[in-house]
Amino acid sequence: MFFKRKKLQCSSCKKEFQSDEKLALFVRAGELNGVTNLKAFAKLQRLECLDCVAKGSK
């Protein structure tokens, strides 16, 4: 059985991130407890593409 990988998307504009694209990850420092698998952790957080960060969308 094969599972399709969930693509990372911008929380504002829903654009899918490419593997070489830069993104902004918004997280509170209190949520970081030790070593974290960033890829799995990032799927649960608010992500924004650099265009949305520049626009200041929330």
Buried (B, 14 or more C-beta within 10 A) or exposed (E): EEEEEEEBBBBBEEBEBEEEEEBBEEBEEEEEEEEEEEEEEBEEEEBBBEEBBEEEEE
